[in-house]
Amino acid sequence: MRRRAPRWLYQCVSLFAKLKHTICAVYFAIQVVIFVKFGPTDIRNLRVFDPIVMAGSFAALALLHVLFLSLGPRTTPWMTWHPLRWASRITSFDSVRPRLWLGYISDDTALAAFNVFEVVCQSYQLVSLMAVVVDAWFVTSFATVVVLHCFVTPWLFYNQTTSRDHTLLVGWTSSLFSFCLSCLFPFVGICLPALEYLLVNPAIGNDPLWISRIILMSRAIVASSPLDFATKIVMDVATLVSLRRLTHVLATYSSATIAPTTSRRQLSTSSSSITCRSPTHSVAKASIPAANRRPLAIALLVVLVTWGAALTILLLRTSFFRTACPPTCVAHATPLLDLTCRCKYVHVNCH
């Protein structure tokens, strides 16, 4: 029988979910206000794709984060009903499951495909921002998280010691990675400096270097094309999907041990039927057996680790083999595939 998830793990995920939803809701709400107040000059300077579309999309994401924050990672009521009623609902769900997944696509297959697609979008964003952003900490942090996603996620999916809880661990790490890339880093890189300018030190607005840094980072964070907008939306939605999947798995594990107990007479009537109707059986049924999961895990491991290794080599090449910029270049970008000096701000002493 599948054991219940530890209480400390449930508490950590619950705290992480609340913190994540709060930060993301505030971040998306700030973006909505900014896009609504954008003028023609701002749109031209930042090369914004479509302020109205982006404002509507981020408003919807902010509302979803507020909604999920109010709901919390809880078990739905039907999970805590009588085991026989619970089993009948699971049976009816399993009967339509192949039609829903269009040909017996399992949760593990969907999870693997979703992670690969997410890494593709994150890699596209990394290449885009490296060509523009001059803040080394932002580029390094973003690249580190993308590389970790390439290595950690397939290892958790492949490792036999975590096969029973691989969905839980993969969901948690994927949610953490997507949260850092889509909300946390942009929030720290743009919103905090903006608040410092508005509330603490308005004089920094007279610094040309500070203005250049903020404009360049804003260009990297704000979508400038339909493809750029699509990849950003995928990353933002991934923060919701991965966390809701994670909390659903935890709620399912918890419900497996909190259902009301039945009498001995009911348990002795048909041991085989009770076994088939247990909630833990439905959780196991949602995943591929360990023996059949091996080829899928190997494929995910090969694809993501190969790309992670290639990305690491390119990042090291960019860091150590780049053409040195002249002393007058105060801030420069570090494109992934271009080793020439890409100066973004030049300081010239005219005295």
N, C-alpha and C positions, 0 to 999 in steps of 0.2 A: 504494500500500500504506500502511496506517495505521502511523504511526511508533510506536515504543515510548515510553511515558510516561517523562519524565526521571527519573533516579535520585534526584535531590534531592526531587522531588515525592513519590515513593514513600516516601522516608525521613520526610518531613514528615507525610504522612498516617499512617504507621505510628506515629510518636511521638505524634501527636494522638490516635490511636485508643487507645493504651495509657494516656495521661493521662486521657482521657475515661472509659474503662471503669473505671479505678481510682477516680476521684472519684465517679462514679455508683454504683459498688458500695458504697463506704463510706457515701455519703449515704443510699442505700436501706436499708442494714443498720442505720444509726442510727435511721431512721424505724421499722423493724420493732421494734427494742427499745423505742422510745418508745410505740408503739401497744400493745404487749403489756403494758406497765406502766401504761397509762392506767387511772385509777379513775373512778368515776361523776362526781366533782366536776370532774376534768379534762375529761371528755367534754362536760359541760354548759358549762364555761367557754369551751372552744375550739369548741364546736358541731360536734363530729366526726360524720361521716356514719355509718360503721360500722367501728370499730377492727379487728375480726377480718378483714373483707373487705379492708381496706386493708393490714393487716399481711401477709396472704397474697399479695396482688398485688405488694407491694414486695419481699417475700422472693423471689418468682419473678423479678422484674426484677433483683435483686441477683445471683442465681445465673446468670442469662443474661449479665450483664456479666462475671462471673468466668469463665464458660465461653468467651466470645468473647475475653477477655483472654488466656486460655491458648492458644486457637487462633491468634490473631493474624491480620493481613491477609496470608494466604498463598494461593498458588495450589493448588487441589485437585489430587490426583495425576493424575486423568484428563486435566487440561489439558496435562500435559507428556508425554503418550504420543506414539507415532508419529503423524504427521499423518493417515495413512489411517484409523487407528483413531479418532483424534479427530474426523475428518470424519464417520465413520459414526455416532458418538454424536450429533453436532450434527444430522445429517440426521434421525435418529429423534426427536430432541427437537422439531425444527421441524415434524414431521408431526403432533404432538399439541398444538402451541402454540395453534392457534385454539381447540381445545376447552378448554384451560386458561384462556384469557383471554376465553372466552365471546363469540366473535364478532370476532376479529381486533383486539382492543384492543392497541395497541403499547405498548412500554415508555415512549415519550415521552408518550403520552396518560395512562398510569398515573402517571408522574412529575408531570405537570402537575396532574392531579386530586388527587394526594396533597398537593402543595404548597398548593393552594387550601384543602383541608380542614384542613391543619395551621395555616394562617393564621387560619382561622375559629376554631379552638380557642384559639390564642394570643390573639386579639382578645377572646374571651370572658373569658379569664383576666385580661387587662389591665383590662377594665372592672370586673371583680369586685374586684381588689386595689386599684384606685384609690379605690374607695368605702370602703376599710377602712384601708389602710396609711398611716402618717403619716411614714415615712422617705422624704424627697424623693429621695435617691440611688437607692433601690430602684425607685421608680416611674419615675424618669427613665431609668434603665438598661433596665428592662423595656420601656418604651414605645419607646426608641430602637432596640432590637433588633427589635421587631415591625415598626416602620416600615422599617427596613433590609431586612428579609425581603420586604416588599411591593415594594420598588424594585429590590433587587439581583438576586433570583432571576429575575424575568421578563426583566430586561436580559441576564443571562447566557444565558437560554434563547433570546432573540430575536437576539442579536448574531451576525452571520454570521462574524466572525473567530473565534468559539469554537464554531462549529457542530459541528466534528469532536469536540471534547472537552466538549460542553455537558453531557453526563450526568455527567462527572467533576466539573466545576466546580459545577454545580447541587447535586450530592450533597454536595460538601464544604461549601459555604456553608449548605445546609439543615441539615446535621449540626451545624455550628458554632452556628447560631442556636438550634436546638432544645436543644442541650446547655446553652447559657447560660441559657435560660428555664426549663428543667425541672430542672436540677441545680445549675449553678454559682451563680446568684443566690440560690436558697433555701439552699444550703449556706453561703454567706457571710453571709446575713441571719439565719439561725437557729442553725446548728451552731457557727459561730465564737463568737458571743456566749455561747452555752451553755457552750462549753469555757472561755471566759474566766471565766465565773462559777464553774465547778466547779474549775478548776485555778489561776487567777491571782488573781482578786479576788472572793471571795465577798461582799464588802460591797456590791457593786452590786445585790445582790438586795434591799437595803433601800431602793433608790431607786424611788419609785412611778412616775416617768416611764419609767424603763428597763423596769419590769415591764409597764407599759401598752403600750410599743412592741413588746415581744416577744410579748405576747398578741395584739395586733392583727395583727402579721405572721404569727403562727402560724395565726390564723383565715383569712388569705388563702391560705396555703400548704396547709393541711390541707383536704381536701374536706369540704364541709358539706351536700351534696345529691347525689343520683344523677347529675344533669347535670354538676355540678362535678367529681365523681369521674371521669365518662366523659371529659371534656375533658382532665383531668390525665393520665389513663392514655394517651390518644392522644398527648399531647406526650411522655410518657416512652417509649412504644413507638417514637415517631418517632426518638428518639435512637439506637435500635438499628437500625431499618429503614434509615435514611439512611446510616449508617456501614457496614452490611453491604453495601448496594448499592454504595457507593463503593469499598470494598476489593475487592469482586468485579470491578468494572470495571477497577481497577488490575491485579488478578491476571490478568484476561483479556488486557489489553494486553501485560503482561509475557510471558505464555505465547506470544504471537504470534511472539516472536523467540527463544525459548529452546528450541523443539522441536528434537529431534535432526535433523541434516541427512541428506538422502537422497542416494543416488548419482546421478550424471549419467544413468545408464541409466534409473533410475526416473523422473527428471524429464522425460526426453525421450519417454517412452512416450505420455503424454497431457497436454499442457500445459493444455488446457481443464479436464480433470478435477482437476488439481492446483490450478488457480485456484479452482475451485468449492469445494474442500475446505480451503482455507486457513483458519486460525483467525481471521484478520482479517476474512474475509468473514462469518463468523458474528456477529462483533461488530457489523458494519455492518447485518446483517440484523435485529438486535434493535431498531433504531431506524428512525424514519421518514426517508426521503430528505429532503435539505435543501429541495427544492422543495415537497414535501407538508407539511413541518413548519411552513412560514410561517403558514398560517391558525391553526394551533394556538398558535404562539408569539404571534401578534397577540392572540388571545383571552385567553391568559394575561396578556399585558402589559396589556391594557385592564382586566381584572378586578382584578388586584392593584394596579396603579398607581392606579386610580381609588379603591380602598379606602384605599391608603396616603396619597393626597392628602387624602381626607376625614378620615382619622384624624389627620393632621398638623394640619389646620385646627382640629379639635376640641381637640387638645392645646394648641395655641397659645392658643385661646380660653380654655381652662381655666387657663392660666398667667397671662395678662395681663388678663383681664376678670373675675376672681373677686372677690366681695365680701370686703372686708378683715375679718379676725376681730378681736375686741377684744384689748387687751393681756393680759388674763388668760388667753387661750387660748394655751397653750404648744405644743400639738401638734394639728394638724388634718389631715383627709383632703382629697383633691382629686378628687371624683367627676368623671367625664368629661362628664356631661350636666347636672350640677347646679352652678350657680355660687354658691350660697349658702355661708356659712361652716359647715363640718361639723367642729366642734370635738370632739376625742376626749379631751383632757386639759386641765382648767382648774386653774390655780394661784391659790388664794385665800389672801391674807395675813390671818390672823385676829388678828394682834397690833395 
